Amino acid sequence: MVRARKSKGTRSQFERVTVGDSGGAIMQPQVPTQDEINEVIRLFSGGQLEAAERHAVALTRRHPNHPFGWKALGGVRRLRGQVRASLEPMKRATRLAPGDPEAHSNLAKTQMDLGELEAAEASYREAIRLRPEHVVAHLYLGDLLCKLGRWLEAEACFHEAIRLKPDAAEAHCRLGEVLAKRGEFQPALASFQAAIRLRPAYAEAHCNLGIMLERLGRFDVAEASYREAVRVSPKVAAAHNGLGNAFKRAGDLERAEECLREAISIDRNYAEAHCNLGVVLKEWGRLKDAEGSLREAIRLKPGLVEAHNNLGNLLKDLGQLKAAEAAFREAIRLAPDRAECHMNLGGVLERLGQLSAGAESVRKAISLRPTFVEARSNLLFSLNYYESSPAIELLDEAKRYGEIVSTRAQPKFTNWVTIGTKRLRVGLVSGDFNNHPVGYFSEGLIKHLDPARFELHAFSMASKGDDLTVRIRPYFADWTSLLGMDDLEAARIIQQRGIHVLIDLSGHSAKNRLPVFAYKPAPVQASWLGYFASTGVPEMDFFIGDPYVAPECEAHHFTESLWRLPETWLCREPPGHAPAVGALPARANGVVTFGCFGNMTKAGPRVLRLWAGILNQIPGARLFLKCHQLDDPQVVKDVTARFRSHGVAPERLILEGRSPSLGYYAAYNRVDMVLDTFPYPGGTTSVDALWMGVPILTLKGERFLSHLGESIAHNAGLPEWIAENEDDYVRKAVKFASDISALESIRAGLRERLRDGPLFNTKRFAAHFGDAIAQMYSTATRRKA
């Protein structure tokens, strides 16, 4: 999220315009009387600015060659908001009193407000030449140099202001801002703390201190700084913005929204607050409202990189992939060295099927920030889509990731608060305890894991839940949110819970907390379900698979020890909202309809070539593709063009975007058989297809992920639907499509056969998984003993 900007209205001590003694040469014998001068000063000081202006105008008429009247007129007009009208009187004052440093300083403030930065710099430097000890001029010259990006010169100005006036709180605060810009976070922190010691009620310094504490990962203390800023000055928009960020990070979206809306009510042109509000609304799932906030932020501040980046993430979620790509490219144009933007561009290019370009963008992010572990996780995940990614390449990349997080995680836990072993305390770490594939495949396990043997503890990274979350929460002894916690704090919480076996459900997918595992907060740690290759984290003891996805001959693909469940790696509760299995579509249509409802990123060039080859061998056959990418009309055009290049006419394709759950399941009643993707097969969509009576033709693989289709086929009792190679894949597709009666027979009995089989019998799966947990704990603790 965007950091809080400096608040307005906190520099009153130095904003005051001086209208007293001119300090310069008198150009005319007739000078204002002391009574005339005192009257203007009285009206000015009393806030009677309109009357003060009338008196100043009268003085300029009576004494046109004396600087006091012009200086007073310029100052009054500036304070009344008539900045342009104040410029000429201030210039006149400096001409009449060229030796008056205050006149030059006041002129510089007006020039700066009008954007005449070069002229303002010259005026400030003249004020300092005339009075080297002019603290205000040094301070505001520093501000001007900041606007020009001349950070070292600005820093020198603030140091000089502090030398001249050590108790100048504003100077310490401004110095802190420059140090922060240059990445010197600890010295910046000290500067903000010094400003607060000098002026405890300095709201802007509290805001800036909060920002610095956030950057240093000290989130709780940062929140306290924002709260103090709000207490000191409730109308400082930046303080509410910072507090909103703190609530968002902690997962309290309601209070985050309230704070950000308060910031905007104070300053409706606060682009950063609009941007942050957009992020919060996105988390709420209010995507259109979020888009409005982000576009308003860009309208107010076109160069706000974070707004373009966040808009790209939102458009990606809305399925507007080409528009998302454009947003990320604009963010990169504005900030070519911003690693996050390159990483996000890589993600959307990957979804568009441009795998090489996507990986190149993610690698660019890593080159900009070699320890950027989120980008390294994204690269690892995306490499699984590659048709040519050997397991050894994935392992080497995972080891590089593991070395970074393990080196960072110091010191590691070596003593654990494990209270007895009669009931093992099992911790599950995930950001997907909701309607998500991880939620679907873990729900049955969570419900049926034997409570006499195991006590479940949830460590969640989700900011909100849904109906699935509500269903599973009662099965946990406690539910802890890790949102807003740094890795060490999260690890310490887990260690204090006395967890015996800690299970990662994310791997290198989104919202993972693998760096927490690197601290070794539990004596036994394992990864399952959310990822399908080695995590690379040395402190991860086991990787859970089954005999098909994790054969013994491939154990060298992992840094973890492989632990095989006896039947299947995944199992889900039967989807109760799925409609009844319909009649075979081919009977009514007279032609076979192949289908695939998986992510189009999995459909690389080899996959499309084989699918087109199958269609070209079966006249009239159709291919039904349905996924989120096909919400984007441009993606539909691209897919159509790719098939056309292989000789497949557009009318033989059915291309649809997402549907609500019921519509998604019902769509399988329009499919005769599924053609699986490779080397990244279907998981959730494959199990769903089988439940709807639709068999899946899959291709034999050579690493954990590419074996997934084999595991599903064996556990569904359909081993003959596994093709040995690409030629066999085409041959079997043609063969199965030609036997309508056989397809009809499979469809009629598949759901009943599956109901008590390994893929849907969650009680049996939970019993096997419970035995695995106990045995992993026993094995690992025996090794350490």
C-alpha positions in Angstrom: 0.0 0.0 0.0 1.0 3.6 -0.5 2.8 5.3 2.4 1.2 8.3 4.2 2.1 11.6 2.6 3.2 14.6 4.6 0.2 16.4 6.1 -0.7 20.0 5.3 -0.9 22.7 7.9 1.8 21.5 10.3 4.4 24.1 9.4 2.7 27.2 10.9 5.8 28.3 12.8 7.7 28.8 9.6 4.8 29.7 7.3 4.3 33.0 9.0 4.9 35.9 6.7 7.0 38.7 8.3 5.6 42.3 7.8 7.7 44.2 10.4 10.9 46.1 9.9 12.0 46.2 6.3 15.7 45.8 7.1 16.5 47.6 3.8 17.3 51.0 2.5 14.6 53.7 2.5 14.1 55.1 -1.0 12.0 58.1 -0.1 12.2 60.6 2.8 8.5 60.1 3.6 8.2 56.9 5.6 5.1 55.3 7.2 4.5 56.4 10.8 4.9 53.9 13.5 1.1 54.1 14.1 0.5 53.2 10.4 2.9 50.2 10.7 1.4 49.1 14.0 -2.1 49.2 12.7 -1.3 46.9 9.8 0.5 44.5 12.1 -2.4 44.5 14.6 -4.9 43.7 11.9 -2.6 41.1 10.4 -1.9 39.4 13.7 -5.6 39.4 14.6 -6.5 37.6 11.5 -8.4 40.6 10.0 -6.9 40.0 6.7 -9.3 41.9 4.5 -8.9 45.0 6.6 -5.2 44.5 6.7 -5.1 44.4 2.9 -7.0 47.7 2.7 -4.5 49.4 5.0 -1.6 47.9 3.1 -2.9 49.1 -0.2 -3.3 52.6 1.3 0.3 52.5 2.5 1.6 51.6 -1.0 -0.3 54.6 -2.4 0.9 57.0 0.3 4.5 55.7 0.3 5.0 53.9 -3.0 8.8 53.8 -2.6 8.8 52.4 0.9 9.0 48.5 1.0 6.9 48.0 4.1 3.5 48.5 2.4 4.4 46.2 -0.5 5.8 43.6 1.8 2.7 43.7 3.9 0.4 43.6 0.9 2.1 40.6 -0.6 2.0 38.7 2.7 -1.7 39.4 3.3 -2.7 38.4 -0.2 -0.7 35.2 0.1 -2.4 34.2 3.3 -5.8 35.0 1.8 -5.0 32.4 -0.9 -4.3 35.1 -3.6 -0.9 33.6 -4.4 -0.6 35.0 -7.9 -1.7 38.4 -6.8 0.9 38.4 -4.1 3.8 37.9 -6.4 4.2 41.4 -7.8 4.0 43.2 -4.4 6.7 40.9 -3.0 8.9 41.5 -6.0 8.4 45.3 -5.5 9.4 44.9 -1.9 12.7 43.1 -2.8 13.5 45.8 -5.4 12.9 48.6 -2.8 14.8 46.7 0.0 17.4 44.5 -1.7 19.1 43.9 1.6 16.1 42.6 3.4 16.4 38.8 3.8 12.8 38.4 4.9 11.5 40.0 1.7 13.5 37.6 -0.4 12.4 34.6 1.8 8.7 35.6 1.5 9.1 36.1 -2.3 10.6 32.6 -2.5 7.6 31.0 -0.7 5.3 32.5 -3.3 7.5 31.5 -6.2 7.6 28.0 -4.9 3.8 27.8 -4.5 3.5 29.0 -8.1 5.9 26.3 -9.4 8.6 28.8 -10.3 11.3 26.6 -8.6 14.4 28.0 -10.2 13.4 31.6 -9.2 12.4 30.4 -5.7 15.8 28.8 -5.3 17.6 32.0 -6.3 15.4 34.0 -3.8 16.1 31.6 -0.9 19.9 31.6 -1.6 19.8 35.5 -1.7 18.0 35.5 1.7 20.7 33.1 3.1 23.5 35.3 1.6 22.1 38.3 3.3 21.6 36.4 6.6 23.5 33.1 6.8 21.8 32.3 10.1 18.4 32.5 8.5 17.0 29.1 9.7 13.7 29.4 7.9 15.4 30.0 4.5 17.7 27.0 5.0 14.7 24.9 5.9 12.5 25.9 2.9 15.4 25.8 0.5 15.8 22.2 1.6 12.1 21.6 0.9 12.5 23.1 -2.6 15.6 20.9 -3.3 13.6 17.9 -2.3 11.0 18.8 -5.0 13.9 18.9 -7.5 15.2 15.5 -6.4 18.5 17.0 -5.2 18.5 15.0 -2.0 22.2 15.5 -0.9 21.9 19.3 -1.2 18.6 19.2 0.7 20.1 17.1 3.5 22.9 19.7 3.8 20.3 22.5 4.2 18.4 20.6 7.0 21.7 19.9 8.8 22.6 23.6 8.6 19.1 24.5 10.0 19.7 22.1 12.9 23.2 23.5 13.5 21.8 27.0 13.7 18.7 25.9 15.8 19.1 22.5 17.4 15.6 22.6 18.8 14.0 23.2 15.3 11.6 20.2 15.2 10.7 20.8 11.6 14.3 20.6 10.5 14.7 17.2 12.2 11.5 15.9 10.6 12.5 17.1 7.1 16.0 15.6 7.5 14.3 12.3 8.4 12.2 12.5 5.2 15.4 13.0 3.1 17.2 10.1 4.8 14.2 7.9 4.2 14.2 8.7 0.5 17.8 7.7 0.3 17.1 4.4 2.1 18.9 5.3 5.3 16.0 4.0 7.5 17.7 3.9 10.9 19.1 7.5 10.8 15.7 8.6 9.5 14.0 6.9 12.4 16.3 8.8 14.8 15.5 12.1 13.1 11.7 11.6 13.5 12.2 10.6 17.1 14.2 13.7 17.7 11.5 15.9 16.2 8.9 14.3 18.5 11.1 14.8 21.6 11.3 18.4 20.7 7.6 18.7 19.9 5.5 15.8 21.4 2.4 17.1 19.6 4.0 17.1 16.2 1.5 15.0 14.1 3.5 14.9 10.9 6.5 13.6 12.7 4.4 10.8 14.3 3.1 9.9 10.8 6.5 9.8 9.4 7.8 7.7 12.3 5.0 5.3 11.6 6.0 5.0 8.0 9.6 4.3 8.9 8.6 1.7 11.5 6.5 0.0 8.8 9.5 -0.2 6.5 11.5 -1.7 9.2 8.8 -4.3 9.8 7.8 -3.0 13.2 4.1 -2.9 12.5 2.7 -2.8 16.0 4.8 0.2 17.0 4.0 1.8 13.6 0.3 1.5 14.4 0.9 3.2 17.8 2.6 6.1 16.0 -0.4 6.6 13.7 -2.8 6.5 16.6 -0.8 9.2 18.4 -0.8 11.3 15.3 -4.6 11.0 15.1 -4.9 11.8 18.8 -2.7 14.9 18.5 -4.4 16.2 15.4 -7.6 14.5 14.3 -7.7 16.4 11.0 -4.3 15.2 9.7 -5.3 13.1 6.7 -1.9 11.3 6.5 -2.4 9.9 10.0 -5.8 8.3 9.1 -4.2 7.0 5.9 -1.4 5.3 7.9 -3.8 3.9 10.4 -6.0 2.5 7.6 -2.9 0.8 6.2 -2.2 -0.7 9.6 -5.8 -2.1 10.0 -5.7 -3.5 6.4 -2.4 -5.3 7.1 -4.0 -6.8 10.3 -7.0 -8.0 8.2 -9.5 -5.6 9.8 -11.0 -4.4 6.5 -13.9 -2.6 8.1 -11.8 -0.3 10.3 -9.3 0.1 7.5 -12.0 1.4 5.2 -13.3 3.8 7.9 -9.9 5.3 8.4 -9.2 5.7 4.7 -12.6 7.3 4.1 -11.9 9.7 6.9 -8.6 10.6 5.3 -10.4 11.4 2.0 -13.1 13.4 3.8 -10.3 15.6 5.2 -8.5 15.9 1.9 -10.6 14.8 -1.1 -7.6 15.2 -3.4 -5.5 12.7 -1.4 -4.5 10.3 -4.2 -2.7 7.9 -1.9 -5.7 7.4 0.3 -7.9 6.7 -2.7 -5.4 4.2 -3.9 -5.2 2.5 -0.5 -9.0 2.5 -0.3 -9.1 0.7 -3.7 -6.9 -2.1 -2.2 -9.2 -2.5 0.8 -12.3 -2.6 -1.4 -10.6 -5.2 -3.6 -10.0 -7.3 -0.5 -13.7 -7.0 0.4 -14.5 -8.3 -3.1 -16.1 -5.0 -4.1 -14.2 -5.0 -7.3 -16.0 -2.3 -9.3 -15.9 0.1 -6.3 -12.2 -0.7 -6.0 -11.6 0.1 -9.6 -13.3 3.5 -9.1 -11.1 4.4 -6.2 -7.9 3.4 -8.1 -8.9 5.3 -11.2 -9.6 8.4 -9.1 -6.2 8.1 -7.5 -4.6 8.0 -11.0 -6.8 11.0 -12.1 -5.5 13.0 -9.1 -1.9 11.9 -9.4 -1.1 10.3 -12.8 2.4 9.5 -11.7 1.4 7.4 -8.7 3.1 4.1 -9.5 1.3 2.2 -6.7 -2.1 3.1 -8.2 -1.2 1.7 -11.6 0.3 -1.4 -10.1 -2.8 -2.0 -7.9 -5.1 -1.3 -10.8 -3.3 -4.0 -12.8 -3.8 -6.5 -10.0 -7.5 -5.6 -9.8 -8.0 -5.8 -13.6 -6.3 -9.2 -13.5 -8.9 -10.4 -11.0 -11.7 -9.0 -13.2 -10.4 -11.1 -16.1 -9.4 -8.0 -18.1 -5.9 -9.3 -18.8 -4.9 -7.1 -21.6 -5.9 -4.0 -19.6 -4.0 -5.4 -16.6 -0.9 -5.8 -18.8 -1.2 -2.1 -19.9 -1.5 -0.9 -16.2 1.6 -2.8 -15.2 3.6 -1.5 -18.2 2.6 2.0 -17.3 3.8 1.4 -13.7 7.1 0.2 -15.1 7.4 3.2 -17.4 7.0 5.4 -14.3 9.3 3.4 -12.1 11.6 1.1 -14.2 13.4 -0.2 -11.1 10.3 -1.2 -9.1 10.7 -4.9 -8.8 7.0 -5.6 -7.7 5.7 -4.2 -11.0 7.9 -6.5 -13.1 6.8 -9.4 -11.0 3.1 -8.6 -11.4 3.6 -8.1 -15.2 5.1 -11.5 -15.3 2.1 -13.0 -13.6 -0.4 -11.5 -16.1 1.7 -12.4 -19.1 1.8 -16.0 -17.8 -2.1 -16.0 -17.6 -2.1 -14.7 -21.2 -0.1 -17.8 -22.2 3.1 -15.8 -22.8 5.2 -18.0 -20.5 8.7 -17.0 -21.7 7.9 -13.3 -21.5 6.3 -13.8 -18.1 9.3 -15.6 -16.7 11.6 -12.9 -18.2 9.6 -10.2 -16.3 9.8 -12.2 -13.0 13.6 -12.7 -13.5 13.9 -9.0 -14.1 12.3 -8.4 -10.7 14.8 -10.8 -9.1 17.7 -9.1 -10.9 16.5 -5.8 -9.4 16.1 -7.4 -5.9 18.0 -10.7 -5.6 16.5 -11.4 -2.2 12.9 -10.8 -3.4 11.5 -14.1 -2.1 7.9 -13.4 -3.4 9.3 -13.1 -6.9 11.3 -16.3 -6.5 8.2 -18.1 -5.3 6.3 -16.8 -8.4 9.1 -17.9 -10.7 9.1 -21.4 -9.1 5.3 -21.7 -9.5 5.3 -20.5 -13.1 8.1 -22.9 -14.1 5.7 -25.7 -13.5 3.7 -24.6 -16.6 6.7 -25.0 -18.8 6.7 -28.0 -21.1 10.5 -28.1 -21.0 11.1 -27.5 -17.3 13.1 -30.5 -16.0 12.7 -31.4 -12.3 16.4 -30.6 -11.7 15.9 -27.0 -12.8 13.0 -26.6 -10.4 15.0 -28.1 -7.6 18.0 -25.8 -8.2 15.7 -22.7 -8.2 14.0 -24.0 -5.1 17.4 -24.5 -3.3 18.3 -20.9 -4.1 15.1 -19.7 -2.6 15.6 -22.0 0.5 19.1 -20.7 1.0 17.9 -17.1 1.1 15.0 -17.7 3.6 17.0 -20.0 5.8 20.0 -17.6 6.0 17.6 -14.8 7.0 15.8 -16.9 9.7 18.2 -16.5 12.6 18.3 -17.6 15.3 16.2 -20.8 14.7 14.1 -22.5 17.4 15.7 -25.5 18.9 13.5 -26.0 21.9 9.8 -26.6 21.5 6.9 -26.3 23.9 5.5 -29.7 23.1 3.1 -30.8 25.9 2.9 -34.6 25.8 2.2 -36.7 22.8 -1.1 -38.4 23.6 -2.8 -35.8 21.3 -0.5 -34.4 18.7 -1.0 -30.6 18.1 -1.2 -30.2 14.4 -0.8 -26.7 12.9 -2.1 -25.9 9.4 -0.7 -22.7 7.7 -2.7 -21.4 4.8 -4.2 -18.3 3.2 -6.9 -20.4 1.6 -9.2 -21.7 4.3 -12.2 -20.7 2.0 -13.8 -21.5 -1.3 -10.5 -22.3 -3.0 -9.0 -25.6 -4.2 -7.0 -25.9 -1.0 -10.2 -25.3 1.0 -12.1 -27.9 -1.0 -9.4 -30.6 -0.6 -8.6 -29.9 3.1 -12.2 -29.5 4.4 -12.9 -33.3 4.6 -9.6 -33.9 6.4 -10.2 -31.1 8.9 -13.7 -32.5 9.7 -12.7 -36.1 10.0 -9.2 -36.1 11.5 -9.6 -38.1 14.8 -10.0 -35.6 17.6 -8.9 -38.2 20.1 -5.4 -38.3 18.4 -5.0 -34.8 17.1 -5.7 -31.2 18.1 -5.9 -28.8 15.2 -4.6 -25.2 15.2 -5.2 -22.9 12.2 -2.7 -20.2 11.2 -4.5 -18.1 8.6 -3.3 -15.6 6.0 -6.8 -14.8 4.8 -8.3 -11.3 5.4 -11.8 -12.5 5.2 -13.7 -15.8 5.2 -16.8 -17.3 3.5 -19.2 -20.2 4.1 -16.4 -22.8 3.9 -14.5 -20.9 6.5 -17.5 -20.9 8.8 -17.9 -24.7 8.3 -14.4 -25.6 9.3 -13.6 -23.2 12.1 -15.3 -25.2 14.8 -12.9 -28.1 14.2 -9.9 -26.0 15.3 -8.8 -25.6 18.9 -7.8 -22.0 18.0 -7.6 -19.8 14.9 -4.7 -17.4 14.6 -4.4 -14.7 12.0 -0.8 -14.2 10.8 -1.7 -11.1 8.8 0.5 -8.2 9.7 3.0 -10.3 11.5 6.6 -10.4 10.4 8.1 -13.9 9.9 9.8 -14.1 13.3 6.7 -12.9 15.2 4.6 -15.5 13.4 7.1 -18.2 14.1 7.2 -17.3 17.7 3.4 -17.5 18.0 3.5 -21.0 16.4 6.3 -22.1 18.7 4.4 -20.9 21.8 1.4 -22.9 20.8 3.3 -26.1 21.4 2.8 -27.4 17.8 4.1 -30.9 17.2 3.6 -31.1 13.5 3.3 -27.9 11.4 1.9 -28.4 7.9 2.2 -25.9 5.0 -0.8 -25.9 2.7 0.7 -23.3 0.2 4.1 -24.2 -1.0 5.1 -21.5 -3.5 1.5 -20.4 -4.2 0.1 -17.0 -3.2 -0.1 -16.0 0.4 2.5 -18.6 1.4 4.5 -18.2 4.7 7.4 -20.5 3.9 9.9 -18.0 5.4 8.2 -18.7 8.8 9.0 -22.4 8.4 12.7 -21.5 8.0 12.7 -20.5 11.7 11.7 -24.1 12.5 8.9 -23.2 14.9 7.8 -26.8 15.2 9.9 -30.0 15.6 8.3 -31.6 12.6 7.3 -29.7 9.5 5.7 -30.9 6.2 4.3 -29.4 3.0 1.1 -30.7 1.4 -1.5 -29.8 -1.2 -0.9 -26.2 -2.3 2.2 -26.9 -4.4 3.6 -29.8 -6.3 7.4 -29.6 -6.2 10.1 -29.1 -3.5 9.8 -26.0 -1.4 13.6 -25.9 -1.2 13.4 -24.8 2.5 16.0 -26.9 4.4 13.9 -26.8 7.6 10.9 -28.5 5.9 11.2 -32.2 6.9 8.6 -33.9 4.7 6.7 -33.5 1.4 3.5 -35.4 1.3 2.5 -37.3 -1.8 1.1 -40.7 -2.9 2.6 -43.7 -4.8 1.7 -42.2 -8.2 2.8 -38.6 -7.9 5.8 -39.4 -5.8 7.4 -42.6 -6.9 10.6 -43.7 -5.0 12.7 -43.2 -8.1 12.0 -39.4 -8.1 12.9 -38.8 -4.4 16.0 -36.9 -5.6 13.6 -34.2 -7.0 13.1 -32.9 -3.4 15.1 -31.4 -0.6 12.4 -32.8 1.8 11.9 -36.5 2.6 8.9 -37.9 0.6 6.0 -39.3 2.6 3.5 -41.3 0.6 -0.1 -41.6 1.6 -1.3 -45.1 0.6 -3.9 -44.2 -2.0 -4.3 -40.6 -3.1 -2.6 -37.2 -2.5 -5.9 -35.3 -2.6 -9.5 -36.1 -1.6 -12.6 -33.8 -1.3 -16.1 -34.0 0.1 -18.7 -34.7 -2.6 -20.0 -31.3 -3.9 -23.6 -31.3 -2.6 -24.6 -28.4 -4.9 -23.6 -30.2 -8.1 -26.6 -31.0 -10.3 -27.5 -34.6 -11.4 -25.4 -36.2 -14.1 -27.1 -35.6 -17.5 -27.4 -37.8 -20.5 -24.4 -38.1 -22.8 -24.4 -35.0 -25.0 -23.1 -36.9 -28.1 -26.4 -38.8 -28.2 -28.4 -35.6 -28.8 -25.8 -33.7 -30.7 -24.6 -36.4 -33.1 -21.0 -35.3 -32.5 -18.5 -35.6 -29.7 -17.8 -32.6 -27.5 -14.4 -32.6 -25.9 -13.8 -30.3 -23.0 -11.3 -28.7 -20.7 -12.3 -26.3 -17.9 -8.7 -25.7 -16.6 -6.6 -22.6 -16.6 -5.6 -21.7 -20.2 -2.0 -21.1 -19.0 -1.7 -24.9 -18.9 -2.6 -25.2 -22.6 0.8 -24.5 -24.1 1.8 -25.0 -27.7 2.2 -28.8 -27.5 -1.3 -29.2 -25.9 -3.0 -27.0 -28.5 -1.2 -28.9 -31.3 -2.4 -32.3 -30.0 -6.0 -31.0 -29.4 -6.1 -29.6 -32.9 -4.8 -32.9 -34.2 -7.6 -34.8 -32.5 -10.3 -32.4 -33.9 -8.8 -32.7 -37.3 -9.1 -36.5 -37.2 -12.8 -36.4 -36.0 -15.0 -34.5 -38.4 -17.6 -32.4 -36.6 -16.1 -32.9 -33.2 -16.0 -29.8 -31.0 -13.9 -28.5 -28.1 -15.5 -26.7 -25.2 -13.0 -24.5 -23.2 -14.2 -22.7 -20.1 -12.0 -20.7 -17.7 -11.5 -17.2 -16.2 -9.1 -16.0 -19.0 -11.9 -16.4 -21.5 -13.8 -13.6 -19.8 -11.4 -11.3 -21.8 -12.6 -10.9 -25.5 -9.0 -10.4 -26.6 -8.0 -13.7 -25.1 -10.9 -15.4 -26.9 -9.6 -13.9 -30.2 -6.0 -15.1 -29.4 -7.2 -18.6 -28.7 -9.3 -18.7 -31.8 -6.4 -17.6 -33.9 -4.1 -20.2 -32.4 -6.5 -23.0 -33.3 -7.1 -21.5 -36.8 -3.3 -21.7 -37.4 -3.7 -25.5 -36.8 -6.6 -25.8 -39.3 -9.4 -25.7 -36.7 -12.3 -23.5 -37.7 -13.8 -21.1 -35.0 -17.2 -22.8 -35.2 -15.8 -26.0 -33.8 -14.8 -24.1 -30.6 -17.0 -23.3 -27.6 -15.2 -20.6 -25.5 -16.7 -19.5 -22.3 -15.6 -17.5 -19.2 -16.4 -18.1 -15.6 -19.8 -19.1 -14.2 -21.2 -19.3 -10.7 -20.6 -22.7 -9.1 -23.9 -24.3 -10.2 -23.4 -23.1 -13.8 -19.9 -24.4 -13.8 -20.9 -27.9 -12.7 -23.9 -27.9 -15.1 -21.5 -27.1 -18.0 -20.0 -30.5 -17.7 -23.4 -31.9 -18.8 -22.4 -30.5 -22.2 -19.1 -32.4 -22.4 -18.6 -36.0 -23.4 -14.9 -36.4 -22.3 -12.2 -34.2 -21.0 -8.8 -33.7 -22.7 -6.3 -33.1 -19.9 -3.5 -30.5 -20.1 0.2 -31.3 -19.7 2.8 -31.1 -18.1 0.4 -29.3 -15.7 -2.7 -31.5 -15.5 -6.0 -30.6 -14.0 -6.6 -31.1 -10.3 -9.9 -29.5 -9.0 -11.4 -29.4 -12.5 -10.5 -33.1 -13.1 -12.1 -34.3 -9.9 -15.2 -32.1 -10.6 -15.5 -33.6 -14.1 -15.4 -37.1 -12.8 -18.1 -36.3 -10.2 -20.2 -35.1 -13.2 -19.7 -38.4 -14.9 -17.1 -37.1 -17.5 -13.9 -39.3 -17.9 -10.5 -37.6 -18.5 -7.8 -38.5 -20.9 -4.5 -37.7 -19.3 -0.8 -38.0 -20.3 1.8 -39.9 -18.3 4.3 -37.6 -16.7 7.8 -37.6 -15.3 7.7 -35.5 -12.2 5.3 -34.9 -9.2 3.0 -32.4 -10.9 2.8 -34.1 -14.3 1.9 -37.4 -12.5 -1.2 -35.8 -11.0 -3.5 -36.9 -13.8 -2.2 -40.5 -13.4 -3.0 -40.4 -9.7 -6.5 -39.2 -10.3 -7.1 -41.8 -13.0 -5.9 -44.7 -10.9 -7.9 -43.6 -7.9 -11.0 -43.2 -10.1 -10.6 -46.7 -11.4 -9.8 -45.5 -15.0 -6.1 -46.4 -15.5 -6.8 -47.1 -19.2 -7.4 -43.4 -19.6 -3.7 -42.7 -19.1 -1.8 -42.2 -22.4 1.8 -43.4 -22.5 3.0 -40.6 -24.9 1.6 -37.9 -27.3 0.9 -40.4 -30.1 -1.0 -42.6 -27.7 -2.9 -39.5 -26.4 -4.2 -38.8 -29.9 -4.9 -42.4 -30.6 -6.9 -42.9 -27.4 -8.8 -39.7 -27.8 -10.0 -40.9 -31.3 -10.7 -44.4 -30.0 -12.7 -43.3 -26.9 -14.7 -40.7 -28.9 -15.7 -43.3 -31.4 -17.3 -45.6 -28.8 -20.4 -43.7 -27.7 -21.9 -46.6 -25.9 -18.7 -47.0 -23.7 -18.8 -43.3 -22.9 -22.5 -43.6 -22.0 -21.7 -46.6 -19.7 -19.0 -44.7 -17.9 -21.2 -41.6 -17.4 -24.1 -43.6 -16.0 -22.1 -45.3 -13.2 -19.1 -43.1 -12.5 -20.5 -40.9 -9.7 -21.8 -43.9 -7.7 -18.5 -45.7 -8.1 -16.6 -42.6 -6.9 -18.8 -41.9 -3.9 -16.9 -44.4 -1.7 -13.6 -44.4 -3.6 -10.3 -42.7 -2.6 -11.1 -39.4 -4.2 -14.3 -38.7 -2.3 -14.2 -40.8 0.8 -12.9 -38.2 3.2 -13.2 -40.3 6.3 -10.9 -43.0 4.9 -8.5 -40.3 3.6 -8.4 -38.6 7.1 -7.6 -41.9 8.7 -4.7 -42.4 6.3 -3.5 -38.8 6.8 -3.7 -39.1 10.6 -1.5 -42.2 10.5 1.0 -40.3 8.3 1.1 -37.4 10.8 1.8 -39.7 13.7 4.4 -41.7 11.8 6.2 -38.5 10.5 6.3 -37.2 14.1 7.7 -40.5 15.4 10.2 -40.9 12.6 11.5 -37.3 12.9 11.8 -37.3 16.6 13.5 -40.7 16.6 16.1 -39.3 14.1 16.8 -36.3 16.4 17.1 -38.4 19.4 
